[in-house]
Amino acid sequence: MITITIYGLDQFVVGNLSRELTPLIAKLYEVDEDEVNFIAPNAMMFHKGVEQTSWNILILVDAPKKVSVLQDHMAELMLHGIGDVAIHVTVEFKYYSEDDRYTKINPDYPRYISEENLVDVDNEYPEDLEEGEEEDQIYTGDIFAGLNK
């Protein structure tokens, strides 16, 4: 499993990068695309009290030790694959022994949610109200009418 964690970028930007970079990373590491995941923490980077989002980003690559020989190629891929969404980019690598990784996959469900298996649920309430309709009715009567005796 290859896990890419990106600090200092908007989560939706990381989602788009994940779509673009997953096939390239899988090809480089010679793994199935299901073995590549991105994490976009809801976090901001700061330097001396000044927010750095999209100015300085940190990419952490967690991968099995056996792929460490490809580190230079992966660094190059990440540094250039980020494109213009960040000004300054740092990539750090952390490696683990595959003996130290455990996974439980439920065979009753797809491994990942995708466009193909995503369920579209109809809203019970329409997003757009008909002209003249009010979303909520405000009670304008006397709520204490029965108590004022």
N, C-alpha and C positions, 0 to 999 in steps of 0.2 A: 504494500500500500504506500502510495506517495501522497503526502499531505502538504499542501501549500497554504500557509497562513499569511495573510497580507494585512499589515497594520498601516493605517494612515490613508486608506482609500474608502470611498463610499461603498456600501455593501452591494448596491446595484451595479456599480462599475466592476467590482470583483466578480459578480455573477456573469457579466458579459465576457470578462477576461477568461473565466473558467470555460465558457463555451468555445472560445477561440483557441486557448492554449492546451486544453486537455488532449486533443488528438496529437499534438506535437510532442507533448511530454511523454505520452504513452509510447509513441514511436521511438523517441530517444532512449527510453528505458526498456524498450521491448516488453511492455506489459499491456494487458487489456485496458481499455479506457475506464472500465469499472474500478480499476485499481488507483485511479487518480481523483483526489478530492481537494477542493478549495475551502478554506474557512475565512470568513470575513467578520472578525469580531466587531461588535458595536463599541468601538474605541477610537479615540483621537490621539494623535501624537503631539507632544509639546516639547518645546525647547525654550528654557528660561521664561516660562510662563506664556509663551506665544504659541498658539495652535499652528500645526504644520501640515494639516490634512491636504493631500495632493501635492504638497511642496516637497516633503521628505516622506518616503515610505520605507517600511522594513518588510522584507519577504523572508519568511522562515520556511525552509524546505526540510521536511522530515521524510527520510527514506531508508530502505534497508542498506546495510553496510556494503553489500555486494555491488551496488550501483555507484559507490563513491568514486570509482575510476572515471565516471562521466561528469564529475562535478564541474569542470571548466566549461563543458558544452552546455550543461544545464544553466549555469550562471549566465552564460552568453544568451541563451534562449530567453531567460526571464528578464534580463536587463533590456533586451531589445523588444521582447514580446509585450512589455508593458506599454510601449508606444508613447504617446503624448499625454497620457492620463496622470503622469507625475513628473516633477522636475528632477528630483534626486532620488535614486533608488539604491538600496542596500540589500544584498542577498546573503543570508546565513544558512549554513547546512548543519543538520543534526542527523546522525545515523544511529540506527538501532539494529540489534540482532533480531532476525526473524523468529528466533526461539522465544523472544520476549514479547511477542504479539499474539493476542487471542481474539477471535472473532466468533460471534454466534449469528448465523443467518437463518431467518425463519423461512422454511421452504414454501409456506402457504401464501407468501406475498412476493411481489417483484423486489429485486434487490434495491432499486432506486425508483423514485417517482420521476416520470418523464412526461413529455408532451403526449405520448401515445397512451399512457395508462392514467392520466390525470382525469378525475371525474369532474364534470361541469355540473354544478348544482344551481337550479333555478332559484332566484331570490323569491322569498315569500312576499316581499314588499317591493313594489316597482320603484326603480331609482328616480324616474321622472314622474311627477304628479300631473294629473290632468289639470288643464287651466281652470283656475278658480277653486281647486281643492286645497285644503290645508293639511299639512302633515300631522299636526297635533291639534286637538280641540282644547281650547282653554276655557275652563269653567268660570263664568263671570257672575254667577248667582251668589246668594248669601249662604255660605256653608254653615253658618251658625243659626239658621232660620228656626230650627226646632228647639234650640237651647235658650232663646231670648225671651222666655216667659217669666 
